[in-house]
Amino acid sequence: MHTREIMKKYIIALLIVIGILAFPLASSAANDVTVSLPGYKCVINNSTIYYSLSQYPLLSYKDITYFPMTYNYCRAMDLTTEWVDKEGLYICSKPTQDKPGFQVYPLQKGYWNTFKMTASVVTYPVYIDGDLAPVDKTYPLLNFRGVTYFPMTWAYTHDMFGWTIDFKKWLLTVNTQPAYMSSIETPSVDKNGIYYQKTTNGYFDSKLYYLDYKTGETKTSTITEDKKKELSAPKEVTKDISQNLSLKDKSIYYGKNLLCEFDSLASGKAKANDYELSGSEITSNGVTYLTIYAYYQLNVPVPYTPFDVYTFIKQGTKYKLVTKNSRVMNVGKAGKYTYFEVSEYSGYRGSVYNFSTLLKVDSSGKVENLNENKSFADYHSISLIGVANSKAYLKCIWAPEAKNMKSYTPVSAQDSEAYLSISPVNDGFFTYDGSKLKQLHKYVFSSYEFVNSTGNIYIANNYTGVVRKVC
């Protein structure tokens, strides 16, 4: 009896173990689906994708092409990805000028492709441009050989990524960078919405688009010359003060106000009889500041004439130095602080780096470089979107290129994010109250950003022609 009892307990225990092991296997099998190799040719951005002998081939499920989200393929299709343990996969659109070619993934030993194979429905979270990917029971996200696959449906290719896709005569064609959209300089913002135009093949169309803040709807109308002038009019007041600038004892004066020392003159780079001063007083977003240019070696032709440039904030009747050799990109006053987004001049004079530094100025004129503040340790490019609710609204980007500024090539400020390295998880949109940084939304590529009076952030994307609310 003793032996029988031992055997009975052993068998019961064995059955329990078998049951426990069988449960996840059954659950996993329930997520399995049958996929096949497509029988047609695929061309993406003019590159033919050879997949029949690939470790990560294109797949077909319910007559829809599924694409593997490998590191290389994503970047070749203007996407950036990042996997975070216990959180999931983050994907964001990221147009770039230097896309890699489509890598060939040879079949690994022990693998082979057959007409019918098995993939599994993704159970982990997948985020696209910071938002959870929608659940599609008909065309779900799949996992094959450890790689996430997404369906090339209209909802993904057009609505989420802004691609164009065509299928005819056994040929699937995908273009990840459709016609470039532009606007009248920067889109015009009023208290109720945003005006903008689009271009086709480099020419403006005749329609004026207006996104209404309250309804979220976009309306169209025919643009008139008067409206065009109104929208393109400067949104800041600029006064030329060049005639009021003078040089005394190697220092620059504005009227009777001593501004600062002329650095290149003091160091000997400039000569006492070979310089020219020019400057402007600018009022923008409730902030008045001076931008002073001190040119020297005037025999060097424009635009290569060397110069020093200084920015001063006006506080009462006094002018306090904010920064040197930088271009002011945006300014705003939030609470008791004034914020300057600046980009440093480099290389040929007139060019600027495409990453931004954020300066915080208090009521005494003390300047703090927030790029060096520990709260912003993960970010090397910090853009000021605007101010609302006594807070600064920012876009912060990893941009490790900023660490090596002397060897980095300046580029046009237009769509400069296309040149920066980003993190889909850590980067994004934030508020800053002068001491605390708070993330509002994870990274979304944008050519222009706006914040309205209630603190909602809107973006324009020049590569997709989309203007939309982010948060």
Rosetta blueprint (number, residue, H / E / L):
1 M L
2 H H
3 T H
4 R H
5 E H
6 I H
7 M H
8 K H
9 K H
10 Y H
11 I H
12 I H
13 A H
14 L H
15 L H
16 I H
17 V H
18 I H
19 G H
20 I H
21 L H
22 A H
23 F H
24 P H
25 L H
26 A H
27 S H
28 S H
29 A H
30 A H
31 N L
32 D E
33 V E
34 T E
35 V E
36 S E
37 L L
38 P L
39 G L
40 Y L
41 K E
42 C E
43 V E
44 I E
45 N L
46 N L
47 S E
48 T E
49 I L
50 Y L
51 Y L
52 S L
53 L L
54 S E
55 Q L
56 Y L
57 P L
58 L L
59 L E
60 S E
61 Y E
62 K L
63 D L
64 I E
65 T E
66 Y E
67 F E
68 P E
69 M L
70 T L
71 Y H
72 N H
73 Y H
74 C H
75 R H
76 A H
77 M L
78 D L
79 L E
80 T E
81 T E
82 E E
83 W E
84 V E
85 D L
86 K L
87 E L
88 G E
89 L E
90 Y E
91 I E
92 C E
93 S E
94 K L
95 P L
96 T L
97 Q L
98 D L
99 K L
100 P L
101 G L
102 F L
103 Q L
104 V L
105 Y L
106 P E
107 L L
108 Q L
109 K L
110 G L
111 Y L
112 W L
113 N L
114 T L
115 F L
116 K E
117 M E
118 T E
119 A E
120 S E
121 V E
122 V L
123 T L
124 Y L
125 P L
126 V E
127 Y E
128 I E
129 D L
130 G L
131 D E
132 L E
133 A L
134 P L
135 V L
136 D L
137 K L
138 T L
139 Y L
140 P L
141 L L
142 L E
143 N E
144 F E
145 R L
146 G L
147 V E
148 T E
149 Y E
150 F E
151 P E
152 M L
153 T L
154 W H
155 A H
156 Y H
157 T H
158 H H
159 D H
160 M H
161 F L
162 G L
163 W L
164 T E
165 I E
166 D E
167 F E
168 K E
169 K L
170 W L
171 L E
172 L E
173 T E
174 V E
175 N E
176 T L
177 Q L
178 P L
179 A L
180 Y L
181 M L
182 S L
183 S L
184 I L
185 E L
186 T L
187 P L
188 S E
189 V E
190 D L
191 K L
192 N L
193 G E
194 I E
195 Y E
196 Y E
197 Q L
198 K L
199 T E
200 T E
201 N L
202 G L
203 Y E
204 F E
205 D L
206 S L
207 K E
208 L E
209 Y E
210 Y E
211 L E
212 D E
213 Y L
214 K L
215 T L
216 G L
217 E L
218 T E
219 K E
220 T E
221 S E
222 T E
223 I L
224 T L
225 E H
226 D H
227 K H
228 K H
229 K H
230 E H
231 L H
232 S H
233 A L
234 P L
235 K L
236 E L
237 V E
238 T E
239 K E
240 D E
241 I L
242 S H
243 Q H
244 N H
245 L E
246 S E
247 L E
248 K E
249 D L
250 K L
251 S E
252 I E
253 Y E
254 Y E
255 G L
256 K L
257 N E
258 L E
259 L E
260 C E
261 E E
262 F L
263 D H
264 S H
265 L H
266 A H
267 S H
268 G L
269 K L
270 A L
271 K E
272 A L
273 N L
274 D E
275 Y E
276 E E
277 L E
278 S E
279 G E
280 S E
281 E E
282 I E
283 T E
284 S E
285 N L
286 G L
287 V E
288 T E
289 Y E
290 L E
291 T E
292 I E
293 Y E
294 A E
295 Y E
296 Y E
297 Q L
298 L L
299 N L
300 V L
301 P L
302 V L
303 P L
304 Y L
305 T L
306 P L
307 F E
308 D E
309 V E
310 Y E
311 T E
312 F E
313 I E
314 K E
315 Q E
316 G L
317 T L
318 K E
319 Y E
320 K E
321 L E
322 V E
323 T E
324 K E
325 N L
326 S E
327 R E
328 V E
329 M E
330 N E
331 V E
332 G E
333 K E
334 A E
335 G L
336 K L
337 Y E
338 T E
339 Y E
340 F E
341 E E
342 V E
343 S E
344 E E
345 Y E
346 S L
347 G L
348 Y L
349 R L
350 G L
351 S L
352 V E
353 Y L
354 N L
355 F L
356 S L
357 T E
358 L E
359 L E
360 K E
361 V E
362 D L
363 S L
364 S L
365 G L
366 K L
367 V E
368 E E
369 N E
370 L H
371 N H
372 E H
373 N L
374 K H
375 S H
376 F H
377 A L
378 D L
379 Y L
380 H L
381 S E
382 I E
383 S E
384 L E
385 I E
386 G E
387 V E
388 A E
389 N L
390 S L
391 K E
392 A E
393 Y E
394 L E
395 K E
396 C E
397 I E
398 W L
399 A L
400 P H
401 E H
402 A H
403 K H
404 N H
405 M H
406 K H
407 S H
408 Y L
409 T L
410 P L
411 V L
412 S L
413 A L
414 Q L
415 D L
416 S H
417 E H
418 A H
419 Y H
420 L L
421 S L
422 I L
423 S L
424 P L
425 V L
426 N L
427 D L
428 G E
429 F E
430 F E
431 T E
432 Y E
433 D L
434 G L
435 S L
436 K L
437 L E
438 K E
439 Q E
440 L E
441 H E
442 K E
443 Y L
444 V L
445 F L
446 S L
447 S L
448 Y E
449 E E
450 F E
451 V E
452 N L
453 S L
454 T L
455 G L
456 N L
457 I E
458 Y E
459 I E
460 A E
461 N E
462 N L
463 Y L
464 T L
465 G L
466 V E
467 V E
468 R E
469 K E
470 V L
471 C L
